[in-house]
Structure formats: structure tokens, C-alpha cells
Amino acid sequence: MPPTHEVLNQVPPHVGHDVADDPALLDGLAREGAGWAADRIHELGRLAGTEQAQEWGRLANEHPPVLRTHDRYGHRIDEVEFHPAWHELMRVAVSHGLHAAPWADDRPGAHVARAAGFYVWRVDAGHGCPISMTYASVPALRQSPELAAAYEPLLTARDYDFGLRAPLTKTGLLAGMSMTEKQGGSDVRANTTRAVPGPDGAFRLTGHKWFTSAPMCDVFLTLAQGPDGLTCYLVPRVLPDGTLNPLRLMRLKDKLGNRSNASAEIEYDGALAWQVGEGGRGVRTIIEMVNMTRLDCVVGAAAGMRHGTVTAVHHAVHRRAFGRALIDQPLMRNVLADLAVESEAATVLMLRLAGATDRSVRGDEAETAFKRLALAVGKYWVCKRWPVHAAEALECLGGNGYVEESGMPRLFRESPLNSIWEGSGNVAALDVLRAMAREPQTVEAFFAELDLAAGADSRLDTAVKQVKESLADLATIEIRARRVVERLALVLQASLLVRHGHPAVADAFCATRLDGDWGSAFGTLPPGLDLAPIIDRARTA
């Protein structure tokens, strides 16, 4: 029988490209001291662009993890079962050093290279959670040198060794973080989990945690109320003798997105733990871990925006409507260019923060001060921009974008997470105010960075002046915190684009985000901007 219809004007699969073929990424990689990693980032980018890798991401989300609390005989096992695709994603991430490997690499730029790899390996956001937490665990763990000496070599090893076994018997470890509780959420000082010292120098934890992601990790940095107050502890899933630590997985959360990753409610029933850092200084101890995962929130949001932009441009190149390709239609070009501008602004900021992190780790005090303020600013703004960006990118595909097979619904569902994780919008904004009040050197370092672009664009100069004036009104600054942080983020992004970005991108950003010649939705760039090079930078070969 003849076919009932021919399939015409459908966009080919977006596979077979190098995800690292990203001018803003590659320029920033070299600028921030990690040019030596370009070849391996391209290798990872080519893998990320394969049909196989994208299928792993799809399968890991189509078949979310399953909690097995008991075995067939009624014994408590507390295991999480994953689809094989999850393990493939994890194997690639760990073998490419996207977890804690930079802590064992003395080369300048190691943390920048790792951030670039994390950005490129964007086939599934869920498995990035344990990868990110493992990366972030090392600086916190180093506050107890004896524990760090035992566990750090395994946390930095490039072996993905899945399974419930005594940590020090494995070839590689993953670390998680367990802080929030039912009654407190971000207010971790309201935690009620108790840590009681034992005769062996260890502690026994009793209590609960409301949201512990990646419960299959080997060890967890956990906050509990000890004899001296809120303290950080290292909790293994399996005890040194091979028996399970009494850390019960009660249920897995049914989440909006991030479905490939398990997030659990857990109960401690006298779970063994070792103290990390000083007693009563738990927040200060674990804050280093939080700051590193905040960096990954920015990296992940920037990667998501790049993915959405590139997908929308790919669709517009191959789809025809009303007699011509979408990419040639003026209003669609406005939307695509606007998405690309937002994406590049996020990427250039992400790389600057990664560079500051790398230099801070190596003892640069000025970069440490800059990072303290800029990271909270970037975390607030870039993560806030991703959901609206994802929605617009999805709409570029029309009805096709609303269908699961396009991958865009999964991108959209992921987009709110990074703004919530490690402190939602209000927490991040108030953290900026706290840093400015308690550590004035952070403000000096932030504006010293802006001064590097002074005189390069009058619109930027005016915006920086206005931001400085807005900081003087201390009486109303808390209620204005979001507006203040937004402007800090915009002038920082603009300064970086003016200094390092493509001139057309910098011009479009300053004209719209700073000078106000812009609507309330994407696709409202003013006439007269040079859109062609902006869109071309988002095309993939």
C-alpha cells in the first residue's frame, strides 16, 4: 500500500556535533588559564554530541531510580537501583575528572578545566548532583587532616566504583551532603538531629534529614547538634566492618525535574560519624562545600542556557514556515539573538567565577574576596534567568518543543532547580548583603573588577555609577535586595562582555540589559543591532 503521507519539513536529530564548539567557552577557557585542557574538553564535547550519550540521558530520566528498603527475606538493605544508563553517565563524568579530580591536580587552571567539562557534559543534569557534591566535599573535609588523608585520594580517583561496601576498600568514592530538615529548610541552625560522643572517639547520630540528594554516595557531610552546638560530621553508608550504618532511606522524593537523580528522606538511628572541623562551627565548616556547589549551580544554569539556545537555532536552521527558513525571519532572529546574548553573558560569568575559584584555591586573596561576593551574585542571577530562557527556547520549536521526544520539556523541568539548590533566591540575595556588610574588602574587589572596563562603554559606566549610588541607601537595602543583586550581576556580566566578548554581543547586552531599550520578554532587541554574528556563534557544525 502507498504511504498515506510523506514526512517533510521535520528537523533532523541534533547529533554528531561537538558540544565544546562554543566560542565563549573556548575563549574563556584560555583566558582563565586552562587552555591546556582544550583537547580533552573537545573530546568530551564530541562524546556529549553523540546519539549514544543523548540516549543515556533520556533513558536515565525515563527510568528513574527505585528505592529497595528490604531484600526478599525482610532484611533492611536501603539500596537505590539505577538504570544502566545512569552508570554510563557517571562513569564518563568520573573518568573525565568532573568530580573531585582538580584537588589532586597542581596545574593552574585545573578547576577552570573541570568547570568547562561539567558545562560540556550536559546530557543529563541529574547525575551532576553527586559529581558536584563530591567535588565540593574536599575543602570541607580538609578541615580534619586525618580524615582528609584517608578519604581524599579515593574522592579524587577517576574510578567509578558503585556499590555498598566499606569506603576504604573501594577504588573510588562519591560524597554527598545532608543538611536540611523538615522544620528548618535553609535555616540549618534549627536542625534537631543529635550527635552523641562515644568511647571510640566517634559520634552516634539520631534524627532525620528532609532532602538528601544522591543517597547512594559512600560518605556524607552532615550537620547535627553536638556537645558544642551545630557541628559537621562525616557519615559513611557502610561501616569499616562491612555492615550497613543505620542510615535508613525512608522514601525517595517525587520531584518536578532532576528525575534521574535520587533524593531521599533519611533517618539516623545511632549512625556512626566522625567530627569534621571544630565543634559548634558546623556551618563555617560546611560552607566551603556549599560555595563549591553554588559554583556548579551557575555552571549548570549556563550550560542549560547554551543547550536551549543551540537547540533553538538548530531547529530554526532546518525548519521552514511561510516560504522560508525560520532562521531567515526577522522576528525569529530577534528571539534567537536575544537568547544567545543571555547565554553568552552567563557563560562568560561562569568562567570568570571558575577562574576566581582556581586562583583562590592557590592563595590569591584578592580573588578570594572577589569570589566571595561575585559567586553569590552570579548564583542568584544566572539561576534566575534559566527558567525564562528555557521557556522561550522551548517555544522556538513550537508544538514540537512541548513534546517529550524533543528533550525540551526535560530541560524546562530542570531549569528551576539551580535557583533553589544551595539557597533559593532570597537566601542568595541576603548572602550578598551579608558579605558586603561584614567583609568590605569583597565590595572593593568587586568594583575593582568593574573598573577594568571603565571607559570602554558609556552605558556601562553610567550603570556602575547608579549601582554604587543604590548601595548608599542602607535603610531600605534589605527590601531592595533582589533589585540590588540583579544590577550587580548585570554590570558584572556587561563588564566581562565589553572586555572579552564579541563586540556585537557586548553591544546588544549593554543596549538592552543596561540601557533599558528592551521589552519584558526575549525577542525584544531594538533595531540596529548586528544580529548575524550573535546567531552564528550559536550554530553547531
N, C-alpha and C positions, 0 to 999 in steps of 0.2 A: 504494500500500500504506500502511496506517496505520503510524504510528511505533511502534516496539517499546516505547518508554517516554517519559515526559516528564522534562525536566531541571528539577528542583525543588531548592530549598534550597541553591543554589550562590551563593557570594558574588560580587557584581558587581565588575568591574575597579576597582582603586583609582586612578582617573584623574580629571582635571578639578578637582583641588583645588590650593590654594596651599600649597606646602611650607613657606613662611615664616610660615604661620599657626600660630605656635608661641609661646605666651605667655612662656616662659622666654627664648627667643631675643630677642623684641622688647623685653622689659623690659631685658635686659642690653645690647642694642644702644644704647638711650637712656642707660642708666646709665653705660656706658663711653665716652660721648662721641661716638657715631656715629648719633645719632637722625636726623641729616640724610640718612642713606642708606636710611631705611626704605622709601621708594617704590621705589627700584631693587632692593632686596632682595625686595620683594614681586613686582616684575616678573620677577625671576629665579625666584622660587618658583613663580609661575604657570606659567612655561615648564617647570620641573622636574616639575610635576604633570601635564603633558600626555601623551597616549598616544604622541605622536611622540618626545618626549625619552626616555621609558622604552624605546621600541623601539630608539633609538640605543644605549642601554646594553646591551640584550640582544644586538643584532647585533654590537657591538664585542667582546663576550665569546664569542659563538658562532663568530665568525670571527677568531681570534687572529692577531697579526702573523706574517709569514713572512719569514725571512732569505733574501736573494738575494746570495750572495757573489760570483758572476760573471755576466757577461752571456752572450749566446748565442755570442759569439766567444771566450770564455775570458778576457776582461779582468776584473780584480778591480774590483768596484763597491761591495761592502759596503753594500747598501741594505736597509732594512726596509720591507716592504709592508704597508699597513694597509687595513682595510675602510673604505669611505666614512663609515660611522657614527662611527668614531674621529675623523675630521677634523671632523665636525659638532660633536662634543663639545668638541674642542679649540678650535674657532672660537668657540663660545659662551663658554667659560671665559676665553679671552684677550680677547675683545671686551668682556667684563664686568669686566676688570681683576683677575681672580683670580690672576694670576701676579705680576709684579713691579711692577704699576702703582702701589701705595701709595708706593713710593720716590720717585715723581715728583709726589706729592700732598702739599701742605703743610698740609692741613686736619687739625686734631686729630681723632683717631678713624679716620683713613684705614686703619690696619692692623686695627682692630676691624671696620670695614665689610667689608674684604677677607676676614677670617676668617668673618664671617657669611655672605658669599656662597659661600665654599668649603664651608661647612656645608650650605647650602641646595641647592647644585648637586650633589646626591648621587645621580645617576642611574647613575654608574659610577665606581668607585674607581680603576681603573687609570689613566685619563687624568689623574687628580690628581697622579700622581708627577712628570711633567715640569713641571706647573704649579707644584707645591710647590717643586721644586728651583730653578726659575727665580726664584721669589720669594726664596728663601734665598741665591741667589748674590750678590746686590748688596752686602750688608755685607762679605762676604769680599773681593769684587773692589775695593771702595773702599780697601783697604789698599795698592793700587797705583794712585794717582790717574790716571796716564796711561792705563792700561788701562780704568779706570772711565769716563773721559771719552769714550773711543771706543765702548765697548760698552753702557754703562748706558742711554743713550737708546733703543737698539734692544731691550734687555731689558725696558724699561718700556712700550714701544709696544704699542698694542692691535691689532696686526696679526698674524694667524696666517699666516706665510709659510713653508709647508712645502717642503722640498726641499734637496738637497745643492748649495749654492752658497757662494761666499766670504761669510763672515758680514757683512762691512761693506758688501756690495752688496745686502743684503736689507732689507725694511721692518720686520721684527720677528724677534727671536731667542728661542730657548729654550736654557736652560743645564742641564747635568747635573752629577753628582758621581761621581767614580771613586776609591774609596779601598781597598776590601777586596781581599785577595789570598788565594790558596789556602792558604798556610801560616799566615796570621795571623788572618783574620776581623776581629773588633773590635780586635785588637791591631795597629793600623796601624803601630806602630813596628817591627814585624817585616817590613815591606814590603821587597821586593828590587828593585823597578823602579828603574832608574838614570837620572839626568838629567845629561847631559854638556854643558857650555857650548860654544857655537860662536863663531866670529869675528863674527857678526852681532848678538851680544847675546842671541840666543835660545838655547834648550836643545834637545837631542835626547834623547827618552825611549825606553828599551828595557826591555821587561819585559811583565808581564801584569796583568790585573785579573780577579778571580774573579766579581764580581757588579756589573755596571754597568747600572743601570736607565736606560731611555729612551735607547738608543744613537743614536736619530735626532736628538738635540739638536744644536745648532750648535756649542756650545763646552762644555767640561767643566773643572771644577776638580778637579785630580788631585794626589794625593800621590806623591812619588818621592824617592829618596835623591839629593840634590845634593851639591855640594862641601862644604857646611856641615852636612849632615845632612838629615833629613826636611824637605822643603820643598813648598809648594803651587805648582802651575803651572796656567796656562790653556792648554788644548789645543783647537784648532779642528778640526772634522771636515774642513773644506775649507781649503786654503791660500789666501793672498791672490791667487795667480795662477790660481785656479780648479781646480787639481789636487787630488786627494784626499790628505790627510795619511795617512801609513802607519799607520793605526789600524785593525787588522784585526778584524772581528767573526767570532769562531770558531764560536759557536753561541748560540742563544737557550735560556734555561732553561725547562724544563717544570715550571711552578710549581703549587702547590696552588690558589691563587686569583690575583687580580690578573692574569687571563689576557689582558685587552685590552692590557696594557702589556708592551712588550718589555724583557727583562732579559738582558744578554749577557755572555759571557766575551770579553774582548778582548785583543789582543796589540799592543804598541807596537814598531814596527820602525824606530827612529830618528825617531819622530814629533816634529814641531816643537812647541815650547811656550814660553810666556813666564812668567817667575817672578812670583808674586803674593805680596806681603808679604816679610818678611825671610827670608833663607836660614837653614835649620835650625829655623825656627819654623812648620813646616807645620801641625802640629796646632792651635796657637794661631790661625793664620790661618783655617783652615777650620772651627774650632769655632763661629764665628758662623753659618756656613751650617747646621751641624748643629743648633744651637739653634733656628733658624727652622723647620727641617723637623721637629724634635721638637714644636714648637707645632702643626704641621699633623697630626702623629700624634694628638694629643689632639683636635683639631678633627674629624678624620676618624672617630675612635672615637666621639665624642659624636654625630656625625651618624648613624653606623651604628646606635647605640642608639635614637636618635629614630626612625629609619626602621623598625626592628624593632618598636618599641612601637606606633607609629601603624598599622602593618600588622596587628599582632595585634588591636588594638582595632577596626579596621575589620572584620576577619573576625568578631569576636565580636558586633558590632552586627547583622550580616546573617545569621549562621548560627544555626539553631535545633537544639536537641537535647533530648530528653526533655520535649517540650511547651513549651519556652520558649527565648527567645534566650540565647545563651551569655553575653552582657553582663549578663544578669539573674541569673546563677547565682553564688551566694556564693563558691565556691572559685575560679571563673574570675575573678571580680572581685578576689580577693586577688592572684592571679598578675598580672593586668593592672596593678593599682595598684603592686605591687612593682616591676615593670618600669619603670613611669612614674617612680617615685621615683628609681631608679638613673639613668634617662635625664636627668631634670632636674638631678640632682646633677652629672652630667658636663657638661651644657650650661652651668650657672652657673659652674663652674670654668673651662671653656674660655674663656668670655667674660672672666672676670677675668684670665686669663693673656694674652689678646689685648690687653686694656686696659693691662696692665703692659708689654707689648711696645711698644705705641704710645707710652706715656709715657717708656719707657726710650730709645727712639729719639730722643726730643726732649730728652734730657739729664737726666731725673729720676733722681737717684742712689738715692733710697730705693726707687723702683720697680724699678730695675736690680737692687738687692740682693734684693728680694723675688722677682723673676722668676728669678734665678739658682737659688734653692733650690726655689721652688714649681713651676717648669716641669719639673724632673727628678722631683719628687714626683708631679705630675699625669701626666706621661708614663708613669711606672711603673704607677700605679693605674688610671687610666681605660682604658688599653690592655689591662690585665689583665682588666678587668671585661667588656669587649666580647664575647669568645668565649662565656662562660657566659650572658650576656644574649642573644646571638644564638641560642643553642641553645634557650633557653626560649621566646623569641618564635616560633621556628620550630614548636615543639611545640604552641603555641596553635592552629595551623592543622591539627593532626593529620597524617594521611597526605597531605593536600593540600600541606602545608608541605614535605614531603620530595620533592616533585616539582619539577623544574626550572622548569616554567612559572609556579610561584608566585613565583619570584625569591628565595625564602628560602634555598635551597642556595647561591646565589651570595653572598648576604650572609654566610652562615655561613663559607664558604671565605675570604672577605676578612678575617674578624674576627681571626685570629691575627697578621696581617701587622704591624699598627701596633705591637704589643708587641716584635716582632723588629727592625723597621726603626729605624735610628739608635740602636742599643744595646738589646739584649734586657734582660729583667728584672733580671738580676744587674748588668749594666753600669749601668743607670739607678739601681738602689739604691745601688751603691757610689759613684756620682757624687754622690748626696745626702750620703753620709758625707764624701766629699772636700770638698764645698763647706762643710759645717759645720765641718770641721777647719781648712781653710785660709782661709776667709772668714767669720769670726764675725759680721760685720755682716749676713750673709744670714739667720742664725738670729734675730738681733734684729728684722730686718724681717718675717720670717715670723710671729713671735709678736706683733709689733705689729699685724699684720693680724688675728690671732685675738682680740686684746684689744678690738677694735672691737665684738665680740659678747659681751663679758664681762657676766655678769649677766642675759642675755636668756633663758638656758635652763640649768637646773642640771645637766642631763645633759652638756651641752657643757662647762660649767665643770669638772666632775669629769674628763671625758676629757682636757681640756687639761692639767690638773694631773698626770694619770697619764703623759701623753706626756713632759712635762718631766722627771718622775722617771726615766723609762726611758732618757733621754739621758745620765743621770749614770753609768751602768754602762759605762765605756769598755772594760773588759776583754773583754766578750762582744759588743760592739756590731756587729762585722762579721758574726758568725754570725746575729745577730738583725736584720740589715739590712732584710730584706723586711718583717718584722713592724713595725719602727720606721717605715719609709716608708709602709706601709699605714695606720698610725694617724695619721701626719702628714697623709696625704691625707684621711682621714675627718673629722678635726677641721676641716680647712680647708673641705671641702665643707659640713660642718654649719654652720660659722660664716657662710658665704655664704648658705646657705638660711635660716638664722634671721634674718639681716639683710634679705635681698632676696627670698626665695622665698615661695610661697604658704604660709600657716600650716599647712595640712593636710599639705603635702609635707614641710615642716621637721619637724613633729611626728613623722611616720612615719619619717623618716630618723633622727632622734635616738633614737627608741624602739628601733629595730632595729640600726642600724649602730653606735651608740654605747653604748646601754644594754643591748644583748645579748638583747632579747626578740624573737628571730628564729631561724629554723632554718638549715639549711645549703643550702637551695635557695630559689629565688624562689617566691613564693606562700605564705610563712610569716609574713606580717604578723600581729601579735596582734589579738585582738578589741578593739573600742572606738575604732579609728581612723576618721576621716571619709574614706572611700574615694571618694565620689561626685565631689568637685571634682578629686581627683587624676586619675581616669579621664577626666573631661570635658576636661581640659587636653590630652589626647592624642587627642581626636576631631577629625576634619577635616570641614569642610563639604562 
